[in-house]
Amino acid sequence: MDVMTTAMAGTLESSDCQVTVEPGSGIELSIESSVINQYGKAIKKTILATLERLDVKNAKVTVVDKGALDCTLKARVEGAVFRASGYSEDEICAGKKLPWGGAIQ
């Protein structure tokens, strides 16, 4: 999936995360987390696995984590990537389908 523009998903509330995706060269990942010392490796692994599943090859990804669970991290990364890839409500209503159940696991 090609990242064409900057997009964001999530909030800075407790137990959530804010993910920003921008066009980039390769995968550039920046993580700021209140639990980085305890769960930093797991957070990074979840984000990179989600990007790989979505076939994102070139993107700058910034994550500000406030203790989000893995399922929340995945959802926020997916949401930001779809927004940055040009998916919009109008396109979805016009028949451009999101790959639910396929690329997303």
N, C-alpha and C positions, 0 to 999 in steps of 0.2 A: 504494500500500500504506500502510495506516495504522499508525503507531507508537503502540502502546497502553501499553507499559511499558518499563522500562529493561532493556537486555540487553547482553551483552558477548561478544566472540569474540576468540580469539587469545591470545598470550602475550607476555611481555617478553623472550623469548630472542633471541639474535642472528639476523638475517635473518627476523624475524617482526614482527608488529605487533599491538597490542591495540586493538580498536575497541569503543567504548561508544556505544550509541544510546539516546536518551531522547526522550520526547515534547517537542515544541517548537513554536514559531511560525515558519514559514518554515524554511529550512535554515541552521542555525548550525554552522559547522565550526571546530574547533580542532585544530591539528596540532602535535605535538611530535616532532621527528625528529633523529636524530644526523647525518642527511645533508640537512637542510633547505636549506642554502646551495647545494648542488649540484643537488638534485632536488625542491625544494619545489613548484615549479610543476607538475611532472609528477605528483607525489603528489596534489596538490589536484585536478588534472584527472581523474585516475583515480577518485578517490573521488566527485566530483560526477557523473561520467558513470555510475558504477554506481548511485548514488542515483536518477538520472534514469531509467535503464533499469528500475529497480524501481518507478518511479512514486511515490517518496517525496517528499512536498511539505512536510511539517512534521516536523522532527526536529532535535535537538541531537546532533551527532556529534563525538566526541572520539577522536582517533587518536594513539597513542603508537607511533611507528615506530622500529624498530631495524634498518633497512636492508632492508626487505621488497621483493621484486620486485612488479611490477604484478599478476601472477596471484594472489599472496598477499594483496595489498591488496583486490582484488576479492572473493576468497573470504571474507575476514574481514568486510568490509562486508556482503556478502550474508548470511552467517551471523548476524551481530548483528541485521540488519533482520528476518530471518525469526523469530528468537527474540522480538524486541520486538513483532512483529506478531501474536503469539499462536500461531504454529505450534509444535506439540510432537510428540514421538514418538507419543504416544497418538492424536493427531488424524491424523497421517500414516498410522498403522496402520489407523485407522478409515475411511480413504478420502479424507481431505483431502490433495490432492496439491500438492507444490511445483512451481512452473512451470519445471522443468529443461528446458533447450533452447528455451524460449520467451522469457521475460523475461530470463533469465540468458544472457549471451554472453561 
